[in-house]
Amino acid sequence: MTLQKTRDQAGLLGKTVLQILGGVLVFVLGTGLVFGLLTVLHLADAVLHDPFTRAWADLLLGLVLAGLFVLYAHKLGGASAGSFSFAFRRKDAAFALLAGALTLGLAAAYMLILDRTGAHPLTIALPPLGLLLIGFVGEFGVIHEEVLNRGYILPLLRSRYGTATALLVSALLFSLTHAIFKKVDFLLVSHFLVGIALGYLYLKSGSLLLATVVHAFHNFAADLFLQGNQEGVSLGIGFFQFSLRLGALERFAFDVLLMLATLTLTYWVYGRGSRLWEISPRLKRLWGAR
C-alpha cells in the first residue's frame, strides 16, 4: 500500500465521519427545535402524560426530522434526494402485515412462557381499543430513524466500505444515537440487533416505508408486552404488567430470536434466487450499484 493510497483512505474515512456527524447534529438540533416549539406552546407536560398528544408529537418529530435528513443529505451529505426509496408495493404491504403478526406473536408468547415458568410473573390488563390505536399511530414517528440510519448512513457506508461493514456500522450508530436522549443500558444491544434486521430488510426490499412499518410494529410489541407501564414510555397501553423490568439476558434472548426471525422472513420473501448480500433491483437503479 502506497503512502498516497493510505492518505486517500484516511481522507475518505475523515469525510465519512464528518458527514455522519453532520446527520447526527441535524438529529439533535431538529429534536431540540420540535420540543422547544412544544414547550413554547405549553405542551411539554401533555407529551409526557397524554397518549394522544404523545402520538401526534412523535409523528410531527418524525416527519420534521425525516425531511431535514433528506435536505441535509442532498445539500451537504453527499447523497441525492432521489437516492431515498419510499416505494411501497402490495408485496411490501403483505410483508409488513406478516412481520407485524410475527413480532407481536413472538413478544406475547415469550412473555407468557416467562410467566408460566415462574421466571417473570405478570398480570394481564387489557387497555381500551382507542388507546391502542392512538399508541400504534404514534409509533410511526420512527420514520426519521429509518431515513437517517437506513436511508442515508447505510448506503453512504456501503458505497465506500461494502455491504457487510455498512450493515454492522450503521446498526451500531443506530444503537448509539438512542443514547443521546436516553439512558445507556442493555437496551442498546437490542437497538443494535434491530438495526441489523431493519438494515437488511431495506437492502433487500428497497423500501424505507416498509422498514418504518416493521420498526413501528417492533416498538408497539415492546410497549404492549415487554415493558410494562412502569417504564414510563407506553402510557397505559401495556397488556402485561410486572413489578420488575426484563433483565438483560431475558431481553437479549428475545431480541436475538426476533432478529433471526426477521432476517429469515426477509430473505425468504425478498432474497430467494439472489446472493445473500445482493441489494434489491430498485436500489440498484437508484444507487447505480451492483
C-alpha positions in Angstrom: 0.0 0.0 0.0 1.5 3.3 -1.1 1.6 6.4 1.1 -0.7 8.2 -1.2 -3.3 5.4 -1.0 -3.1 5.5 2.8 -3.7 9.2 2.8 -6.6 8.8 0.4 -8.2 6.2 2.6 -7.7 8.3 5.7 -9.2 11.3 3.9 -12.2 9.3 2.8 -12.7 8.0 6.4 -12.5 11.5 7.8 -15.0 12.8 5.2 -17.4 9.9 6.0 -17.2 10.6 9.8 -17.9 14.3 9.3 -20.8 13.6 7.0 -22.3 11.1 9.5 -21.7 13.5 12.4 -23.5 16.2 10.4 -26.5 13.9 10.2 -26.4 13.3 14.0 -26.2 17.1 14.6 -29.3 17.6 12.4 -31.0 15.0 14.6 -30.0 16.8 17.8 -30.9 20.3 16.6 -34.1 19.2 14.9 -35.3 17.4 18.1 -34.5 20.5 20.1 -36.4 22.6 17.7 -39.6 20.5 17.8 -39.5 20.1 21.6 -38.7 23.7 22.0 -41.8 24.6 20.0 -43.9 22.2 22.1 -42.6 23.8 25.3 -43.4 27.3 24.0 -47.0 26.1 23.3 -47.1 24.7 26.8 -47.5 21.1 25.6 -44.4 19.6 27.1 -46.3 18.1 30.1 -49.0 16.7 27.8 -46.4 15.0 25.7 -45.2 13.1 28.8 -48.6 12.2 30.2 -51.3 12.3 27.5 -51.3 9.5 24.9 -53.0 11.5 22.1 -50.5 14.4 22.4 -47.6 12.0 22.6 -48.8 10.3 19.4 -49.1 13.4 17.2 -45.9 14.9 18.7 -44.0 11.7 17.9 -45.4 11.9 14.3 -44.5 15.6 14.0 -41.0 15.0 15.2 -40.5 12.0 12.9 -41.7 13.8 9.8 -39.8 17.0 10.5 -36.6 15.2 11.1 -37.1 12.9 8.1 -37.4 16.0 5.9 -34.4 17.6 7.5 -32.3 14.5 6.9 -33.2 14.3 3.2 -32.4 18.0 2.9 -29.1 17.6 4.7 -28.1 14.6 2.6 -28.9 16.3 -0.6 -27.2 19.6 0.2 -24.2 18.7 2.4 -24.2 14.9 3.0 -23.0 13.7 -0.4 -26.3 11.9 -1.4 -29.1 13.0 -3.7 -32.7 13.3 -2.5 -33.6 10.7 -5.2 -31.4 8.0 -3.5 -34.0 7.6 -0.8 -36.5 4.9 -1.7 -40.0 5.3 -0.3 -41.8 2.9 -2.7 -44.4 0.6 -1.2 -45.8 -2.2 -3.2 -48.5 -4.8 -2.5 -45.8 -7.3 -1.7 -44.3 -4.8 0.8 -47.8 -4.4 2.4 -48.2 -8.2 2.7 -44.7 -8.5 4.3 -45.5 -5.7 6.7 -48.6 -7.5 8.0 -46.8 -10.8 8.2 -43.8 -9.3 10.0 -46.2 -7.4 12.3 -48.1 -10.5 13.3 -44.8 -12.4 13.8 -43.4 -9.7 16.0 -46.5 -9.3 18.2 -47.0 -13.0 18.4 -43.4 -13.7 19.4 -43.4 -11.0 22.0 -46.7 -12.2 23.6 -45.6 -15.9 23.5 -42.2 -15.1 25.0 -43.7 -13.2 28.0 -46.3 -15.9 28.6 -43.6 -18.5 28.6 -41.6 -16.5 31.2 -44.8 -16.2 33.3 -45.6 -19.9 33.1 -42.1 -20.9 34.1 -42.1 -18.5 37.0 -39.1 -16.6 35.6 -41.1 -13.4 35.3 -44.6 -13.4 36.8 -47.1 -10.9 35.2 -50.7 -9.8 35.3 -52.9 -9.1 32.3 -54.7 -5.7 32.0 -56.4 -5.1 28.7 -56.2 -1.4 27.6 -59.1 0.4 25.7 -59.0 -0.2 21.9 -58.9 3.5 21.2 -55.8 3.9 23.3 -54.1 1.0 21.4 -54.9 2.7 18.1 -53.5 6.0 19.3 -50.4 4.3 20.6 -49.9 2.4 17.3 -50.2 5.5 15.2 -47.6 7.3 17.3 -45.1 4.5 16.7 -44.7 5.7 13.1 -42.7 8.6 14.3 -39.7 6.2 13.9 -39.7 7.2 10.2 -36.9 9.7 11.0 -34.7 6.9 12.3 -35.2 4.9 9.1 -34.4 7.9 6.9 -31.2 8.7 8.8 -29.8 5.2 9.5 -31.2 3.1 6.7 -31.8 5.8 4.1 -28.6 7.8 4.5 -25.9 6.3 6.6 -26.3 2.7 5.3 -25.9 3.5 1.6 -23.2 6.0 2.3 -21.1 3.4 4.1 -22.0 0.7 1.6 -20.7 2.8 -1.3 -17.3 3.1 0.4 -16.8 0.0 2.6 -19.0 -2.7 1.3 -22.4 -4.1 2.4 -21.4 -6.2 5.5 -19.4 -3.4 7.0 -22.1 -0.8 6.3 -24.8 -3.0 7.8 -22.9 -3.6 11.1 -21.6 0.0 11.5 -25.0 1.6 10.6 -26.7 -0.7 13.2 -24.1 0.3 15.8 -24.7 4.0 15.0 -28.4 3.4 15.2 -27.9 2.0 18.7 -25.6 4.7 19.9 -28.0 7.5 18.7 -30.5 6.2 21.2 -28.1 7.1 24.0 -28.2 10.8 23.2 -31.6 11.4 24.8 -32.0 8.1 26.7 -30.0 6.4 29.5 -27.3 4.0 28.5 -28.3 0.4 29.4 -28.6 -3.1 27.9 -31.3 -1.9 25.5 -28.5 -0.5 23.3 -27.8 -4.1 22.4 -31.4 -4.5 21.5 -31.2 -1.5 19.2 -28.1 -2.9 17.5 -29.9 -6.2 16.7 -33.0 -4.4 15.5 -30.7 -2.2 13.4 -29.2 -5.2 11.6 -32.6 -6.7 10.9 -34.0 -3.4 9.6 -30.9 -2.6 7.5 -31.0 -6.0 5.8 -34.7 -5.5 5.2 -34.1 -2.2 3.5 -31.3 -3.6 1.3 -33.5 -6.5 0.2 -36.8 -4.7 -0.2 -35.7 -1.2 -1.2 -38.5 0.4 0.9 -37.9 2.8 3.7 -41.7 2.8 4.3 -41.6 -0.9 4.8 -38.7 -0.6 7.3 -40.6 2.1 9.1 -43.7 -0.1 9.4 -41.7 -3.1 10.7 -39.9 -0.8 13.1 -43.2 0.6 14.4 -44.5 -2.9 15.0 -41.4 -3.8 16.9 -41.8 -0.8 19.2 -45.5 -1.4 19.5 -44.8 -5.0 20.6 -42.3 -3.7 23.2 -44.9 -1.3 24.6 -47.7 -3.9 24.6 -45.8 -6.9 26.0 -42.2 -6.3 27.1 -42.0 -3.0 29.0 -45.0 -2.7 31.4 -46.4 0.7 32.2 -43.9 1.3 34.9 -41.3 2.1 32.2 -43.0 5.5 31.7 -43.0 5.2 27.9 -46.0 3.1 27.0 -48.6 5.4 28.6 -51.0 2.7 29.7 -51.2 0.6 26.5 -49.3 -2.4 28.1 -51.1 -5.7 28.1 -48.7 -7.2 30.6 -47.8 -5.7 33.9 -44.9 -6.8 36.1 -43.0 -5.4 39.1 -39.5 -5.8 37.5 -38.4 -5.0 34.0 -36.9 -7.7 31.9 -33.3 -8.5 32.8 -30.5 -8.1 30.3 -30.3 -11.8 29.4 -34.1 -12.1 29.1 -34.4 -9.2 26.7 -31.3 -10.2 24.8 -32.7 -13.7 24.2 -35.9 -12.3 22.8 -34.1 -9.8 20.6 -31.9 -12.5 19.1 -34.9 -14.6 18.4 -36.8 -11.7 16.8 -33.7 -10.6 14.7 -33.2 -14.2 13.4 -36.9 -14.5 12.6 -37.0 -11.1 10.7 -33.8 -11.9 8.8 -35.2 -15.3 7.8 -38.5 -13.9 6.7 -36.8 -11.1 4.8 -34.6 -13.5 2.8 -37.5 -15.9 2.2 -39.7 -13.1 0.7 -37.1 -10.9 -1.0 -33.9 -12.8 -1.2 -34.6 -16.2 -2.8 -32.8 -16.6 -6.0 -30.3 -13.8 -5.2 -27.0 -13.7 -3.4 -27.1 -13.1 0.4 -25.8 -9.5 0.2 -27.3 -8.6 -3.2 -29.4 -5.4 -2.9 -32.9 -5.0 -4.4 -33.4 -4.1 -8.0 -35.0 -0.8 -7.1 -31.9 0.2 -5.0 -29.6 -0.8 -7.8 -31.5 1.6 -10.1 -31.4 4.4 -7.6 -27.8 4.0 -6.4 -26.4 2.9 -9.8 -24.9 0.0 -7.9 -24.5 -3.8 -8.4 
